[in-house]
Amino acid sequence: MGTRARREREKQDMKSAILDAATKIIIEEGYDKLSMRKIAEAIEYTPTTLYSYYKDKSEIIAGISKEMYLKIVNAVTNTLQDNKSLPINYQLKLSFIAFINTMTSNAEMGKAVMNSGTDKLFGSNDESESDSDSGVLMLYALLQEGQRQSVLRKLDENVAWMLITALLGFSMNAIESKLYLNGNWNDLVETYVEILINGIQPIK
């Protein structure tokens, strides 16, 4: 391995260590307790070193948000793979539920995403753009297949973004108001998802 490649790998390893430390602090102490000083202490470096990799706390949160996005995409992908024999509308229902449950599985991580801004979750820079597109394109492909099967009405690509925004908004509201702690949480999620699915089915 050449010097340049080794330095790049070391840089990525350091960035990963910083994100891992920040994630651990958020989970154990809460988003509000996260600081550059605490992250530096956790990885046994000075705060000045951290600024060589991330300009501020918000940029670290943006990195964590990208990881959350990939976690959501993986959860939905696995759900679809496990249920590929079902009609598209049922696949959509289960994948929407997987989206919400993944987003709300750790409230403090969800809060970090909320504080980063939704554009960070779906990628607002060139580095993460392709990752962002993959999730939207996956959903749009499902919508198109649903149209082909006549279980969904004709929809354009903007509907994929609208649905994702609706799922994200519901998840953020659930985190903010702690709805996920309610005894009827699963019923609430299923009802909300069914409302979304009904809205894209053919009008009878």
N, C-alpha and C positions, 0 to 999 in steps of 0.2 A: 504493500500500500504506500502510495506516495505521500509526501509531506502535506500537500494541499488536501488530499482526501482524508488523511488522519486528522487534520485540524478541523475539517468540516464535521467529521464524526464526533470529535470531542465537543464541538459547539452544540451539536444536536443532543448529545448525552447530557450536557449541562442544562440545556433548555428543558429537557425532559425531567431532570432532577428538580428544577425550580417548579415546574408545573405539578409534579408529584407532591412536593412539600406543601405547596399552596393548597392543593386539593385536600391533603391530610389535615391541615389547619382548619379549613372550612368545615370539613366533616366533624372534626372533634370539638372545635371551639365556636364555630359559626362564622358566617361571612363577615359580620361586622368586626370580628377580631383579627381579620387578615391584614397584615402590613408587610412592607418590604423588609423591615427589621426582623420580624418573626420568621419570614421565609429564609433570610440570610442566616439566622441563628440555626434554623433546622438543618441546613445543608453545610453549616460550618464555614461560611464565607462572609465577607463583609458586604453591607448593602451596596457599596460602590461597585463591587463585582457584578451584582445583579443587574445594575443599570447598563452593563456592557451587553446584556442579552435582551432585556426588556426595558423600555423607556420609563414605564411606570406600572402601577398596580392594575390599571385598566387594561393594559396590553396583556398582562398575565391572565386576567379574567377572560379576555378574548380567546386566548389559547385554550383555556379550560372549556369555554363554550364550544369551541370547535370539537374538542374531545367528546363533549356531551352530544353534539350533533351526530358524530360518527357512532356513538353508542345507540342513539335512537334509530339511525339507519340500519345498524346491525340487528337490532331487536325486531324491526319491521321486516327486514329481509328473512330472518329466521322464521318469523311467524308465517310469512307467505310461503316459504319453502315447506313448512310443516302442514300447510293447509291448501296446497296447490290444486287439490282435486275438488275443492268447493267452488261454487259459483262466485264470480267476481264480487258481487255485492257483499257476500259473506266474508270474502277475503279482505275487502276494504274495512268492514266492521272490525274484524279481529286485529288488523294492522293499526287502525286508529286507536283501539284500546291499548295496544302495545306501546304506541307513541305516548299516550297520556301517562300510562303506568311507569314508563321509563323516565319520563320527564319529572314525575313527582316521587320517584322512588327514594330520592334523598332531597329533602326540602332545602337544606342549606346550599347544595349544589344548584338547585333550581333557582334559588334566590340570587346566586352569583350570576347566573345566566340573565335573570331579570335585570340586574344592575349593569350588565354589560350592554344591553340594548339588543333587540331582536335581530338587527342586521348582523351582529357578530355571530349569532347562532347559525345563520345561514351563509355566512361568509361575506365579508365586505372588502376583501383584498384579493389580489391576483393569486396568491398562494393557495387560498382555500376555495377559490371560485369553482374549481372542478368538483370538489367534494360536495359543495352546496348543490350544484346542478344535478348530481347523481341522485339525490333523494327526490328532487322535484320531478326529474325525468322518469324515475321509477313509478311515482304516483300517476303521472300523466299517461304512462304506458298502460297502467291498470284501468284508468278511466276509458282509454281508447278501446281496450279489450271488452270492457263492460258495455260500451256502445255497440261493438260488433256482435255481442251476445244478446243485445236488446234488453239488458237488465238495467242500463243506465241511459239517460237521454243524451243528446249530442252536446258535448262540452268542449271548450277550447282550453289551451294550455294555461290561461289565467286562472281557471278554476282550481288547478292544482295548488297554486299559491294561496288562493282564498281558503281552501280547506286546511292547508298547513297553518295559516294564520289563525284560523278558528280553533284548531287544536292547541296551538301554542297559547292563545289567549285564555282558553279554558284552563290549561295547565297552570299558567301563571296566577290566575285568579284563585285556583284551588290552593296553591302554595301560600299566597298572600293571606287568604282567609282561613287557611288550615282545614279546608273541606275534606282533605284526604284522611283526616282523623275521624270523620264521621262514620258511624256504624253502617250507614247505607251508601258508603263511598262507591262500591262496585256497581250498585244499582244506578247511582247518579251518573257515573261514567257511561254505562251502557245506554241509558236514556239519552244522554247528550249525543253520543255517537249515532244512535238510531235516527235522531233528528237530522243530523248531517246527511246520513245515507238517504233518508226519505226525500231530502231536498234535491238530490241528483238523480233520482229514479224517474222513469217516464211518467208524465202526467196522464192519469186515467180519466 
